[in-house]
Each structure stands twice: as C-alpha cells, then as structure tokens.
Amino acid sequence: MKTNDCYICKKGKDSQNHILFECIWVQEYWKEVEKKMNIQFKHQNEWREGKWLLEAEMYDKNSGESLNAFIANSLWLFWKNMCRVKYGERSWRIHTIYNKALNDTIDYHC
C-alpha cells in the first residue's frame, strides 16, 4: 500500500472526500442504507457541499431531522473506522456501522 492510499479500499487516495463519499466501501454502505430504508439519495455526488442537510427534508419533513442525524452519524463512523484501520484494528463491517449509526440516532432523539 502506498502511503497516500485509502486504508479501507486500498485503491483511492487517502483524503477526506474519499473516505466520506468516494470510497467503494462507503458507496456500498449507502446502497445498503437505501435498500433498508427504502429511499434513494438524489444528490449524493453533491454531499461534499453539505446539500445532504437539505436533502433529508425532501423525503419526509417529519423525519428529515432523524435522517440528517443518521447521515451525520454514518459520516462520523466512516472517519472513525478509517482511523481504526490506520492504527492496526480491523475494519468494521457495513452492517456494524449501520447499526451503530442507527442506535446513535435513536439515542440522540430520545
């Protein structure tokens, strides 16, 4: 692995945009989220600019805040996972991040 390669997929450049939005592993995660939540993210290619904060309200005004919290929790967990792998721990599986993000979102709203 080159020093600037992604610690997760070993293919992309190790950068904030890659680990949060472009990594093949992260894209697979969002596909799984779309299936489980029966939604389709419309502006994922523009998330770097923060448009995801507005996108959640397009699905359901009542649950938009929860979806925003879930997305934010997921992004945080992607970063945390990259740090785990960087320092020698095993990568979490996609379902582990999904469950952690969901539980953190539920805890936040209770």
Secondary structure, DSSP 8 states (H G I E B T S, - for coil): --TTB-TTTSSSB-SHHIIIII-HHHHHHHHHHHHHHT---S-GGGGGGTTHHHHHHHH-TTTHHHHHHHHHHHHHHHHHHHHHHHTT-----HHHHHHHHHHHHHHHH-
